[in-house]
Amino acid sequence: MSVGKFLSGLIVGTAVGGVIGILLAPQSGEETREFISEKSEEMYKNTEDSLKELQGKANDVIEDIQKKGDELLVKIQDLIKEKMEV
């Protein structure tokens, strides 16, 4: 499963669950609007935190791939040098 699909599912599931919860809650309109506002801010912050964490992990993976690619390039260059000396 890709990260994009997971995040999309998470966001849609959270939104649907929130809407159902709001519709079934016995509150006044003003209380409901306040609740929606609070939950929207909370969801935005959680999403922002998750994206920052995901970006950090992606950067770590990219750095690792670059390092391994550099190591492979050095090995290939060494092999080419070795073959040319023979």
N, C-alpha and C positions, 0 to 999 in steps of 0.2 A: 504494500500500500504506500502510495506516495505521501509525502508530508503535506502537499497542497490539498490533496483529497481529504486527509485527516483533519486539517484545519478548517476546511470548508464544512465538513460534516459536524465538527465541533461547534462552529458558529451557528449553523442552521439548527442543530439540536438545541442549543442554548436558547436561541430565539423562539423556537416553537414551544419549548418547555416554559419559557417566561410568559409568552402570550396565553397559554392554557392556564397557567397559575394565576395570572391577572384576571382572566375572564371568570374563573371559578371563585375568586376571593370575594368575600362580602365586605367591600369597602366603598366609601363614598368616592365620587369622581375626583375630588381634590387629593384624597389619600392615594388613589390609584395613580394619578399623574405624578405625585411626589415619589411613589414607589418606582414608577417607570424611569423617572429621571435618575434616581439613585442607582438602580440596576444597570441603566445604560452607561453611567460613568464607571461603575464597577467592571462591567464587561469590557469597556474600552481599555481600562487600565490593565486588566488581565490579558487582553489580546496584545496590548503593547509589550507587556512583560514577556509573554510567550514568544513574540516575534523577535525581541532582543536576544532571548536565550537561543532561539533557533538560528539567528544570524551568527551568534558566537560559535555555535557548534558547526555551522557551515564553514565559517572562516577557518576553524581548526582542521576540518576535513580537507579544505583546499590547500592549506599550508602543508599538511601531511602528503597530499598527492604531489605537490610541487617538489617537496624534499625527495620523495621516492623517485620522481622523474629525473631530478638532477643526479641522484645516485646512479640511476640506470644509464644516463647519458655518459657519465664518467666511465662506467664499466664498458660501455660500447666503444668509447674512444680508446680506452686501454686495449681492448681486443683488436681494434683496427690497427693501432700502433704495433702491437705484438705481431700481427699477421704481415705487416709491411716490412718488419725487420727480418722475417724469415726468408 
